[in-house]
Amino acid sequence: MAARRSAHPGLVIVWTVLLLLVIGLGFGQVAQTVFKVELLIFRPFALGLAQAEDGEAKKDDADKGDVKDEGEAGGDEDESPLEPCEDKRAKALAAEVKKISKKKNATLVLPVLEKIEDLAHKEFEKPLLKLLKHPSSLVAMKAAEMWEWRNHKKVAKKVWSATFGDRKVNKQRFAVNAAVLKSWPRAGLTISDKDFRDIKGAWRWIVGNPNPANAPALTAIAEYVELARDKRLCRQLAEELDEPGTNVSANDPANPPKAWWERRWKLWKAAKPAVVSALMELTGKEFDKTAEAKKWFEDNRKTFGFDW
């Protein structure tokens, strides 16, 4: 129970003055005098006291963390959407995923994966690592996407080894490999220059051997660049701005066949929005042509820190 407040010294003085007036004056004159005293002394004093107490109450609430300014940052955009899973339940679900992962049929595995899709627990790491190399690309892709908010320093090398570092199952499953990239900036981790060469190599191979099915891989890589603000792929992104075939002579004997250009165009069309968005995040500029981006990088080489 809150302690009872004692009378404020100022109020005691006011009421003492009023009592003396009643004793020394007739009651007829007291009414007018009291009204004037109330206007001149009591009301301003009471108003000031109330404001002071209100200010103290707000300060107390703020100290307790109950009061937030409108502009206070919440950080919701960078918070993991995963819900913590209770230990006993996590062990049971991890065992279920491990058991079903032996099945090659994606229709059997995916429903079980969905049970842990929105849950977080260290028990899920081992089965999800294994599923990155599942025979079904659909299952592997789902597992890769589920790593976005689960990566951390102790497991990052294993995730890389199971995707870009794998030279068997995932050697050319570029969409699966690229799907794990955003987990690095999400975890506050940086991809080493050595490992980043694998990303550049994947980009180069996809562009040189166009297949619209690999457009999600280019898009995922560009999204990683945007999220991580990684400048190491600036030139590759800028060179992907121009529409394919615009600077190639039809009479050039080295010109690929029509079918190749059709695949290349579809790949470029699907990935360009993510490419433009990534470059805008890095530079603050919306480029449409490679020449525009190249000129900007050359003009801002020292301040931006990228040498074309």
Secondary structure, 3 states (H helix, E strand, C coil): CCCCCCCCHHHHHHHHHHHHHHHHCCHHHHHHHHHHHHHHHHHHHHHHHHHHHHHHHHHHHHHHCCCCCCCCCCCHHHCCCCEECCHHHHHHHHHHHHHHCCCCCHHHHHHHHHHHCCEECHHHHHHHHHHCCCCCHHHHHHHHHHCCCCCCCCCHHHHHHHCCCCCCCCCCCHHHHHHCCCHHHHCCCCCCHHHHHHHHHHHHHHHHCCCHHHHHHHHHHHHHHHHHCCHHHHHHHHHCCCCCCCCCCCCCCCCCCHHHHHHHHHHHHHHHHHHHHHHHHHHCCCCCCHHHHHHHHHHCHHHHHCCC
